[in-house]
């Protein structure tokens, strides 16, 4: 399974328009080579370098999606309407939706983690990352990640 974006290549800088210094649009994401038996996908976007990459204290969650239909190949930039059946969880700003990179200090890493699941999960009523991970336990067929980098002031 592979996850990529037309906006940046893995381990490179996320363009400003997809961050708090730009228009904070969600990035275009595309996946391929899903394992046989994939019924749905889940996406968790997180920053393990919060608040300071020199002394990280927590993982900051930027976006939580689940029950993404396995038959769609991508999410467009600036996603305004979720694919039918897709559910959102709560990020660490305590709201649904995408909130882009906005590091308080230093260059942070942003992991876009995609999970192929052998089931469609029940409605979890806006779970946080931990609740979603618990619900996915035993259902993950494959996992992949796309890593982006960002520091305030990056172009």
C-alpha positions as CSV (number, residue, x, y, z in Angstrom):
1,X,0.0,0.0,0.0
2,X,1.3,3.5,-0.9
3,X,0.2,7.0,0.1
4,X,1.4,10.1,-1.7
5,X,0.5,13.7,-2.4
6,X,0.8,15.8,-5.5
7,X,1.7,18.8,-3.2
8,X,5.0,17.4,-1.8
9,X,7.1,14.3,-1.8
10,X,7.7,12.3,1.4
11,X,10.2,13.9,3.8
12,X,10.1,17.3,2.1
13,X,8.4,20.6,3.0
14,X,4.7,20.9,3.0
15,X,3.7,23.9,1.0
16,X,2.6,26.9,3.0
17,X,-1.0,27.0,1.6
18,X,-1.7,23.8,3.5
19,X,-0.6,25.3,6.9
20,X,-1.9,27.9,9.4
21,X,0.3,30.4,7.6
22,X,-1.6,29.9,4.3
23,X,-5.2,29.0,3.7
24,X,-5.0,25.8,5.9
25,X,-6.4,23.7,3.1
26,X,-6.3,19.9,3.5
27,X,-3.6,18.4,1.3
28,X,-4.4,16.3,-1.8
29,X,-3.8,12.6,-0.9
30,X,-3.8,9.6,-3.2
31,X,-3.4,5.9,-2.3
32,X,-2.8,2.8,-4.3
33,X,-2.1,-1.0,-3.9
34,X,-4.7,-1.6,-1.2
35,X,-4.5,-5.1,0.2
36,X,-7.2,-7.6,-0.9
37,X,-10.1,-7.5,1.5
38,X,-9.9,-3.8,2.3
39,X,-13.4,-2.6,3.2
40,X,-12.5,0.9,4.4
41,X,-9.7,3.2,5.2
42,X,-8.7,5.4,8.2
43,X,-6.4,8.4,8.2
44,X,-4.7,10.0,11.1
45,X,-2.5,13.1,10.7
46,X,-0.2,13.8,13.6
47,X,2.9,15.8,14.7
48,X,5.2,13.8,17.1
49,X,7.4,16.8,17.7
50,X,5.1,19.0,19.7
51,X,5.7,21.5,21.0
52,X,9.5,21.6,20.3
53,X,11.3,19.1,18.1
54,X,14.4,19.5,20.4
55,X,12.2,18.4,23.4
56,X,9.0,16.8,22.2
57,X,6.4,16.3,24.9
58,X,3.4,14.9,23.0
59,X,1.9,13.8,19.7
60,X,-0.4,16.5,18.3
61,X,-3.3,15.2,16.2
62,X,-4.3,17.3,13.2
63,X,-7.0,15.2,11.5
64,X,-8.9,12.0,12.1
65,X,-11.0,10.3,9.4
66,X,-12.4,6.8,9.2
67,X,-14.7,4.7,7.0
68,X,-13.2,6.2,3.9
69,X,-14.7,4.0,1.2
70,X,-12.0,1.6,-0.2
71,X,-13.3,2.2,-3.8
72,X,-12.2,5.9,-3.9
73,X,-8.5,6.5,-4.8
74,X,-8.0,9.9,-3.2
75,X,-9.0,13.0,-1.3
76,X,-8.8,16.3,-3.1
77,X,-7.0,19.4,-1.8
78,X,-9.3,21.6,0.2
79,X,-11.7,18.8,0.9
80,X,-15.1,20.4,1.6
81,X,-17.4,17.4,1.5
82,X,-16.4,14.0,2.8
83,X,-16.9,11.0,0.6
84,X,-20.2,9.2,1.3
85,X,-19.9,7.1,4.5
86,X,-16.7,8.8,5.7
87,X,-16.7,9.8,9.4
88,X,-14.6,12.4,11.2
89,X,-13.0,12.3,14.6
90,X,-11.8,15.0,16.9
91,X,-8.4,16.6,16.5
92,X,-6.3,18.1,19.3
93,X,-8.1,21.5,18.8
94,X,-11.2,19.6,20.0
95,X,-12.9,19.9,16.6
96,X,-13.5,17.9,13.5
97,X,-11.8,18.7,10.2
98,X,-8.3,19.3,9.0
99,X,-6.1,21.7,10.8
100,X,-2.8,22.1,9.1
101,X,0.8,22.4,10.4
102,X,1.3,25.3,12.8
103,X,4.5,24.5,14.8
104,X,5.2,26.9,17.6
105,X,9.0,26.4,17.3
106,X,11.3,24.6,14.9
107,X,10.8,22.2,12.0
108,X,8.2,19.6,12.8
109,X,7.4,16.2,11.1
110,X,3.8,15.5,10.1
111,X,2.8,11.9,9.6
112,X,-0.1,11.2,7.4
113,X,-0.9,7.6,8.4
114,X,-3.3,5.6,6.3
115,X,-4.8,2.3,7.5
116,X,-6.5,-0.3,5.3
117,X,-9.2,-2.1,7.4
118,X,-11.0,-5.3,6.8
119,X,-14.3,-3.8,8.0
120,X,-16.4,-0.7,8.0
121,X,-16.4,0.6,11.6
122,X,-19.6,1.5,13.5
123,X,-20.3,5.2,14.0
124,X,-18.0,6.1,16.8
125,X,-19.5,9.6,17.4
126,X,-16.4,11.8,16.7
127,X,-13.7,9.7,18.3
128,X,-10.3,11.0,19.2
129,X,-7.2,9.2,17.9
130,X,-7.0,6.8,20.8
131,X,-10.7,5.8,20.5
132,X,-10.3,5.2,16.8
133,X,-7.1,3.1,17.3
134,X,-8.9,1.0,19.8
135,X,-11.8,0.4,17.3
136,X,-9.3,-0.5,14.6
137,X,-7.5,-3.1,16.7
138,X,-7.7,-6.5,15.0
139,X,-8.9,-5.0,11.7
140,X,-5.8,-3.4,10.2
141,X,-4.7,-5.2,7.0
142,X,-1.9,-2.7,6.2
143,X,-0.6,0.7,7.2
144,X,1.5,3.3,5.4
145,X,2.7,6.8,6.1
146,X,3.6,9.9,4.2
147,X,5.8,12.3,6.1
148,X,5.9,16.1,5.5
149,X,8.0,18.7,7.2
150,X,7.2,22.3,8.2
151,X,8.6,25.2,10.1
152,X,6.9,28.6,10.3
153,X,8.3,30.8,7.5
154,X,8.8,27.9,5.1
155,X,7.8,28.7,1.6
